Amino acid sequence: MKTKLSIILLFVLLATACGKKHEAATEKPAVVSGISTELVSNSSTSDYYEAVGTVRAKTSTVLSAKVVGSITALHAREGNRVRAGQTLIEIDNRDARTQVSKAQAGVREAQTGTDEVDKNIRAAESAKAAAEASKALAASTLKRYQVLRERQSVSPQEFDEVETKYKVAVVEVERAERMLQSLTARKNMVLARIDSAKADVDVAQVQVGYARITSPINGVVITKHAEVGSLAAPGTPLLTIEDSTRYRLEAAVEESQLRNIRLGATAIVTIDALGQEEMSGRVVEIVPAADPASRSYTVKIDIPGKSLLRSGLFGKARFVSGEREILVVPSKAILQRGQLNYVYVVDASGIARMRLITLGKQSGDRVEVLSGLSNSERIVSDGTSLNREGVKVQ
């Protein structure tokens, strides 16, 4: 009796279990609507090599003093924009101002000497003119007396007196000529002293100008090396200014890829600090020497000026090398679970299934898929719109 009861109970349990399995097998999946899907297909894209680098200003200037002195004023700080010719630093340079005053006094003294020499030259010219007049009179008198001597109308003593006066007049003319030449030479010396004194004034004024350090370019101050009261000396950096309108990306390119890069080639540049914005750059310089540590070459790429660009920012450069076929999906379609990436694939019956994928390079809002998907499969465009797999997508 107990055996029959056990068999009946077992039969009832089996029948109940089979019924539940049948219900589970015939239960329909949940249906969700409003889910965007996309058909994955092969597309042609540029094959490129990507190199990382650092943004540098095309023009960077380090300001330093040309004279020794204490800094009395500093008119710029880090981040300040400056213009060419703007005074940025003032240095106490009283010695130079004293030299200017001394040199100017030398000019005035030399000019006073010129006035005196000019006065003496005018007197010497008058004396020479008088001596020449006396010489002419003496020569005329001597000529008449020579005629009279031939006629024996004058005594030898009278003739000798006239001849002596002529000789004295000749000597006086020569002496006046030598005096005038001496005074002219003295004037030239005084004029040379004036020129030298004026040159000393110019040099001293240049030294005074060195006390004011101005910006040679329009740009932005990126480093301040000194403070008010610091001692400025030749060769000591005080401020560093860079041209904020022209920047370059200095990218490190592997030696195996250098053969594919040419001067003037176009490169697509992205700067992390600016987001995913792409800029068109141009290769302007390839440093011929490799870094012995990394075995890479520095390639300099001109990039457009942006207000947020600064030296030291991290950037990437893409050099196009050809074309290839790839599968790409929207970046929104990709979900992550730990270190794994996956998408929802919609099968032929419309059921969304989770599929693990391997990602490649990203370009804008789309990402290359290396494995896990095939051409013509349909995926959910926005993975966050589903919270589980096994649902039917309409």
Beta strands, then each sheet from edge to edge (+ up, - down):
strand 1: 31-32
strand 2: 37-39
strand 3: 42-57
strand 4: 60-64
strand 5: 69-74
strand 6: 81-82
strand 7: 87-91
strand 8: 212-214
strand 9: 219-224
strand 10: 231-232
strand 11: 237-242
strand 12: 247-254
strand 13: 266-271
strand 14: 278-286
strand 15: 296-303
strand 16: 314-330
strand 17: 335-337
strand 18: 340-346
strand 19: 352-363
strand 20: 366-371
strand 21: 378-380
strand 22: 392-393
sheet 1: 1+ 22+
sheet 2: 2+ 21- 18+ 17-
sheet 3: 2+ 21- 18+ 19- 20+ 16- 3+ 12- 15+ 14- 13+
sheet 4: 4+ 11- 9+ 6-
sheet 5: 8+ 7- 5+ 10-
end
